[in-house]
Amino acid sequence: MNESIWTRQRAAAPGRETLSLDQIVQTAMALLDEEGVAGLSMRKLAAKLGAGATSLYWHVPTKNDLVDLLIDEVWGEIDVPQPELAGWRAGALLFAHSLRSAVLRHPWLPEVMYTRPSVGPKAMSLGARGLTLFGAAGFSGNEGDRAMSCVMSYVLGTVSAEVASREMVRKSGQSESDWMDQLRQETLAVADQYPEMQKSVHRRLEQGFETNLNENFAYGLDVMLDGLQTRIKQ
């Protein structure tokens, strides 16, 4: 594994350098949010900043370094409340919904988050706060690690599929309601021999696009937390 930006000793920028690392990160984040991973390049970022490539490379030597910084920035947006303020279950709900919201704000995250280890300071802070939250519920050691991992895996898996669905709608050029109408027609056209599937399609599509995504997420999260509740040693 190549050494990451978090463990590599970085040279100080020249005294005349006016470009800051925070400027780079915030501009790159806006570029990624707008254009996705395919639209991010060091050359394009330098142009957005109105800076030369040399100035950029003083702070961020490689694109992988930039991705590391951006992933860590997203982890810093996620709220994990103190257990004494919220209780473990309410805290876990807030944590899960905050994580989902962060990915929806930055839909490029699922594409890159597993390509690099998340060992930045904001990722470490998030992990420590999450383990404290689940520890307060009674999970300890390996169980605490796994309980937190279960919730994060559920959220990230579900929201990754949600991001893909939203991208399909965007690329279609249709409104959400028109896209769902077309999906209903296409599905029902091939589901005439499967009455249970027909009923399911009607149930899901009648809720509306956003409502369906939100309620699916909330239901699965409740089931996940119900299951974890049974693991807590009384």
C-alpha positions as CSV (number, residue, x, y, z in Angstrom):
1,M,0.0,0.0,0.0
2,N,1.4,3.4,-0.9
3,E,2.0,5.8,1.9
4,S,-0.9,8.2,2.4
5,I,-0.9,11.9,2.8
6,W,-1.6,11.4,6.5
7,T,1.6,9.5,7.2
8,R,3.9,11.2,4.7
9,Q,6.0,14.1,5.9
10,R,5.1,17.1,3.8
11,A,7.4,20.0,2.8
12,A,6.3,23.5,3.8
13,A,5.1,25.7,1.0
14,P,7.2,28.7,0.1
15,G,6.8,31.8,2.1
16,R,5.3,33.7,-0.9
17,E,2.6,31.1,-1.4
18,T,-0.9,32.5,-0.9
19,L,-2.9,29.5,-1.9
20,S,-4.2,27.6,1.2
21,L,-4.9,23.9,1.6
22,D,-8.5,24.8,2.8
23,Q,-9.0,26.7,-0.5
24,I,-7.9,23.7,-2.5
25,V,-10.1,21.3,-0.6
26,Q,-13.2,23.4,-0.7
27,T,-12.8,24.2,-4.4
28,A,-12.2,20.5,-5.2
29,M,-15.2,19.5,-3.2
30,A,-17.4,21.9,-5.2
31,L,-16.0,20.6,-8.4
32,L,-16.6,17.0,-7.5
33,D,-20.1,17.7,-6.3
34,E,-20.9,19.3,-9.6
35,E,-19.1,17.1,-12.1
36,G,-18.3,13.8,-10.3
37,V,-15.0,11.9,-10.2
38,A,-14.6,11.9,-14.0
39,G,-14.7,15.7,-13.9
40,L,-11.9,16.1,-11.4
41,S,-8.3,16.7,-12.6
42,M,-5.5,18.6,-11.1
43,R,-5.3,20.8,-14.1
44,K,-9.0,21.7,-13.9
45,L,-8.7,22.3,-10.2
46,A,-5.7,24.6,-10.7
47,A,-7.7,26.6,-13.3
48,K,-10.7,26.9,-10.9
49,L,-8.3,28.3,-8.3
50,G,-6.7,30.6,-10.7
51,A,-3.3,29.2,-9.7
52,G,-0.5,27.5,-11.4
53,A,0.0,23.7,-11.1
54,T,3.2,24.3,-9.1
55,S,1.3,26.1,-6.4
56,L,-1.3,23.3,-6.2
57,Y,1.4,20.5,-6.1
58,W,3.1,22.2,-3.1
59,H,0.1,21.4,-1.1
60,V,-1.3,18.3,-2.8
61,P,1.4,16.3,-4.7
62,T,-1.0,13.8,-6.3
63,K,-4.7,13.3,-7.1
64,N,-4.8,10.4,-4.7
65,D,-3.7,12.8,-1.9
66,L,-6.5,15.1,-3.0
67,V,-9.0,12.2,-2.8
68,D,-7.8,11.4,0.7
69,L,-8.3,15.0,1.8
70,L,-11.8,15.1,0.3
71,I,-13.0,11.8,1.8
72,D,-11.8,13.0,5.2
73,E,-13.6,16.3,4.8
74,V,-16.9,14.4,4.3
75,W,-16.3,12.4,7.4
76,G,-16.0,15.6,9.3
77,E,-19.6,16.6,8.3
78,I,-21.2,13.7,10.0
79,D,-22.9,14.2,13.4
80,V,-22.4,11.6,16.1
81,P,-24.0,12.9,19.4
82,Q,-22.7,12.2,22.8
83,P,-24.6,9.2,24.3
84,E,-25.5,11.0,27.5
85,L,-27.3,13.6,25.5
86,A,-29.2,11.4,23.1
87,G,-29.1,7.8,24.3
88,W,-27.5,5.2,22.2
89,R,-30.5,4.4,19.9
90,A,-31.5,8.0,19.2
91,G,-27.8,8.8,18.7
92,A,-27.4,5.9,16.3
93,L,-30.4,7.1,14.3
94,L,-29.0,10.6,14.1
95,F,-25.6,9.2,13.1
96,A,-27.1,7.1,10.4
97,H,-29.3,9.8,8.9
98,S,-26.4,12.3,9.1
99,L,-24.2,9.8,7.2
100,R,-26.9,9.3,4.6
101,S,-27.3,13.0,4.1
102,A,-23.5,13.5,3.7
103,V,-23.4,10.9,0.9
104,L,-26.4,12.5,-0.8
105,R,-24.6,15.9,-0.7
106,H,-21.5,14.3,-2.1
107,P,-22.7,11.5,-4.4
108,W,-19.2,10.8,-5.7
109,L,-18.2,9.4,-2.3
110,P,-19.3,5.7,-2.9
111,E,-17.1,5.6,-6.0
112,V,-13.9,6.5,-4.2
113,M,-14.3,5.7,-0.5
114,Y,-13.2,2.1,-0.8
115,T,-10.2,2.8,-3.0
116,R,-8.2,4.5,-0.3
117,P,-8.0,3.7,3.5
118,S,-9.8,6.4,5.6
119,V,-7.1,7.2,8.2
120,G,-7.4,11.0,8.3
121,P,-8.0,12.9,11.5
122,K,-11.7,13.5,10.8
123,A,-12.3,9.8,10.0
124,M,-10.5,8.9,13.3
125,S,-12.6,11.3,15.2
126,L,-15.8,9.9,13.7
127,G,-14.8,6.4,14.5
128,A,-13.9,7.3,18.1
129,R,-17.2,9.1,18.7
130,G,-19.1,6.2,17.1
131,L,-17.4,3.6,19.3
132,T,-18.2,5.7,22.4
133,L,-21.9,5.8,21.3
134,F,-22.1,2.1,20.8
135,G,-20.0,1.4,23.9
136,A,-22.6,3.3,25.9
137,A,-25.3,0.9,24.7
138,G,-23.3,-2.0,26.2
139,F,-21.3,-3.2,23.2
140,S,-17.6,-3.6,23.9
141,G,-14.5,-4.8,22.2
142,N,-15.2,-6.7,18.9
143,E,-19.0,-6.3,19.4
144,G,-18.7,-2.5,19.5
145,D,-16.6,-2.5,16.3
146,R,-19.1,-4.8,14.6
147,A,-22.2,-3.0,15.8
148,M,-20.9,0.3,14.4
149,S,-19.7,-1.5,11.2
150,C,-23.2,-3.0,10.7
151,V,-24.9,0.4,10.9
152,M,-22.3,2.1,8.6
153,S,-22.5,-0.8,6.1
154,Y,-26.3,-0.6,6.0
155,V,-26.3,3.1,5.4
156,L,-23.5,3.1,2.8
157,G,-25.0,0.2,0.9
158,T,-28.5,1.6,0.9
159,V,-27.4,5.1,0.0
160,S,-25.1,3.9,-2.8
161,A,-28.1,2.3,-4.5
162,E,-30.1,5.5,-3.8
163,V,-27.4,7.6,-5.5
164,A,-27.5,5.3,-8.5
165,S,-31.3,5.7,-8.7
166,R,-31.1,9.4,-8.5
167,E,-28.4,9.4,-11.2
168,M,-30.7,7.3,-13.5
169,V,-33.4,9.9,-13.1
170,R,-31.0,12.8,-13.8
171,K,-29.6,11.2,-16.9
172,S,-33.1,10.4,-18.2
173,G,-33.9,14.2,-18.4
174,Q,-37.3,13.4,-16.9
175,S,-39.0,14.6,-13.8
176,E,-39.1,12.0,-11.0
177,S,-42.9,11.5,-11.5
178,D,-42.5,11.0,-15.3
179,W,-39.6,8.6,-14.7
180,M,-41.6,6.6,-12.3
181,D,-44.6,6.5,-14.7
182,Q,-42.3,5.1,-17.4
183,L,-40.9,2.5,-14.9
184,R,-44.4,1.5,-13.9
185,Q,-45.4,1.0,-17.6
186,E,-42.3,-1.0,-18.5
187,T,-42.5,-3.2,-15.4
188,L,-46.2,-4.0,-15.7
189,A,-45.7,-4.8,-19.3
190,V,-43.6,-7.8,-18.4
191,A,-45.2,-8.6,-15.0
192,D,-48.7,-9.8,-16.2
193,Q,-47.9,-13.4,-15.1
194,Y,-46.8,-12.3,-11.7
195,P,-49.7,-10.7,-9.8
196,E,-47.7,-10.3,-6.6
197,M,-45.1,-8.3,-8.4
198,Q,-47.8,-6.1,-10.0
199,K,-49.2,-5.3,-6.6
200,S,-45.7,-4.6,-5.3
201,V,-44.9,-2.2,-8.2
202,H,-48.1,-0.3,-7.6
203,R,-47.5,0.0,-3.9
204,R,-44.0,1.2,-4.2
205,L,-44.5,3.6,-7.1
206,E,-47.7,5.2,-5.7
207,Q,-45.7,6.5,-2.7
208,G,-43.6,8.8,-4.9
209,F,-39.9,8.7,-5.5
210,E,-38.6,10.6,-2.4
211,T,-41.1,9.1,-0.1
212,N,-40.2,5.6,-1.2
213,L,-36.5,6.1,-0.7
214,N,-36.9,7.8,2.7
215,E,-39.3,5.2,4.0
216,N,-37.2,2.3,2.7
217,F,-34.2,3.7,4.5
218,A,-36.0,4.4,7.7
219,Y,-37.6,0.9,7.8
220,G,-34.3,-0.9,7.2
221,L,-32.5,1.2,9.8
222,D,-35.1,0.5,12.4
223,V,-34.9,-3.2,11.7
224,M,-31.1,-3.0,12.0
225,L,-31.3,-1.2,15.3
226,D,-34.0,-3.6,16.6
227,G,-31.6,-6.5,15.9
228,L,-28.7,-4.8,17.6
229,Q,-30.9,-4.1,20.6
230,T,-31.4,-7.8,21.2
231,R,-27.6,-8.2,21.4
232,I,-27.1,-5.8,24.3
233,K,-26.3,-7.7,27.5
234,Q,-28.8,-6.7,30.1
